[in-house]
Amino acid sequence: MTKAPPIRLSPTDRILIIEDNPDDSYLLVRALADAGIDNPIDSCESIDLAIILLCQMAQDERLPGVIFCDLKLPGKTGFDFLEWRNAQTRLLSLPVVITSGSALSSDVQRATRLGAHAYFVKPLTTDDVKVILGDTDQENETAEVSAEQNTPRNEGVTPTIT
């Protein structure tokens, strides 16, 4: 377990959700709303679509304030996304919260090594969101990080942001 400071979003910061399961995506959006977070939300069902969207967002100078990324997606994984993000100089400071249905310590460690801001087991609750994004009543709260593992796949060439 590692600790990470809460991510502070401005009211105009976008949130990107990378999740292939509509039910898990709905539960996360609901937890955000229940936590009082009403920032604009973009959603992608795959890493490839998220990379395309992030390249467009970077060109428009409107990168998200946080990314929630499922670990186990069809095709490329959350690990693959973290590796791609790490190769993009402009995105290195962009916090990525990995979400997963399981909590294998080897996955937590790998996600942490790859620079995940935090790792949470799904479904995320309102309290989890308050820990990740900060609770206005508790400004100095820290986020507990926990995680799990998967073998990343390299599938073709992906765009880069310079």
N, C-alpha and C positions, 0 to 999 in steps of 0.2 A: 504494500500500500504506500502511495505517495500522496502528498498534499499539494493542492494547487489553489491559488487565490481565485475568488469569484471573478467571472468575466463581467465587466461593466459595459452595458450597451446604452447607446444614446437612443432616444425615441425613434430616430430615423434609420438606425442600423438594421440591415436585413438579416434574417436568419435563414440558413440553407439547411434543409433536411435531405439526407441521402438515405433512402429507405425503400426497399422493394415490396414490403408488406403493407398494404393499405390500412390494415387494422392497427399495426404498430405506429404508422405515420399519424393516424387519427388520434391515438392515445397520447402521442408526444405533443401534437398541436393542442389537444385538450388540456394537458398538464401545463403547457405554456400559458394558455388563456386563464386557467384556474389560478396560476401564480401571478396574474396581473400583467403578463407580458403581451403587449398587443403590437409588437413590431411586425413589419411586413415579412412574410414567409415565402420562400421559394422551395420547391420540392423536386427531386429527381429520383428516378427508380433505379439508376445504375451509376457506377463510377464514370463511365464514358460520357453519359449525358451531363453529369456534374462538372466534368472537366471542360466540356464545351461551354456550359453556362458560365463557369468561372472565368474562362478566357474572354467571353463577351462582357462580363461584369468588369473585368480588369480594364478592358478597352474603354468602357464607359465610366471608369473611375468610381464604381459603386460596389466594391467588394463587401461581402457580408461581414457582420461583426462576430459571428460564430457559425460553425458548421457542426451539425449533429450527423454522424456517419455510422450506419450499421456496419458491423464487422463482416458478417457473412452474407454477401450479395452474390447473385449469379454472375459469372464472369470474373471481373476484378473484385478484390476484397477491400475492406477498410485499410488493411496493411498496404495494399497497392496504392491506395489513395494517399496515405501518409508519405510513402516513398516519393510519389509524384509531387506532392506539395513541398516536400523537402528540397526538391530540385528547382523550385520556383522561387527565386530571390524575393519577389514582391509578396509572396504568400507565407513566408516563414513565420511571421508574427501572428498569422491568422489562427485563432484557437480552434482545434478540432476535438470534439467530444465523441469518443467511440461508444456505441451502444451495441449490446449483444444479448442474446438469449441465455448465454451461459457465462460462467465466471472462472475459467481455467487460469491458474496463476501464470502459466507460461504465456498466455495471450495478453494478460495484463502487463507483464514484463516487456513483451515485444512491443506492444502499443506505446508503452512509456518510453522505451528506447527510441522509437520512431518519432517521438515528439507529440504524442496525444496529450492534450491539456488535461483530460480526465477520461475515465472509463466507467460506464454504468451498465448494470444488468437491466434489461427491459422487463416489464414496461417501466419507463420513467414516471415517477409520481410528481405531484406538485411540489412536495418537499425536496425531491432531487433537483428539480428545476431551480428552486430557490437557493440550493447549495451551489449549483453550477453558475447561475447568473446573479447571485447575491440576493440577499433579503434586505429590503430597505430598513427593516427593524434591527438588523444585525450586520453592520457594515464591515466588521473584521472577521467574518465567518470564512472558513476554508473548506475546499471541496475534497472529499475523500475520493481517491481514485482506485477502482478495482477493474480487472480485465480478463480477457480470454484469447485463444490463439487459432489461427488458420493459416494454411499455406497459400501465399499469394501466387497468382498466375500472371505471367507476362504475356499479354495478347496485343501484338502489333505496336505501332508507334502512336504515342499520345502527344497532343499539343503541349507546347510550353509557353510560359509567360515570361517575357524578358523585362 
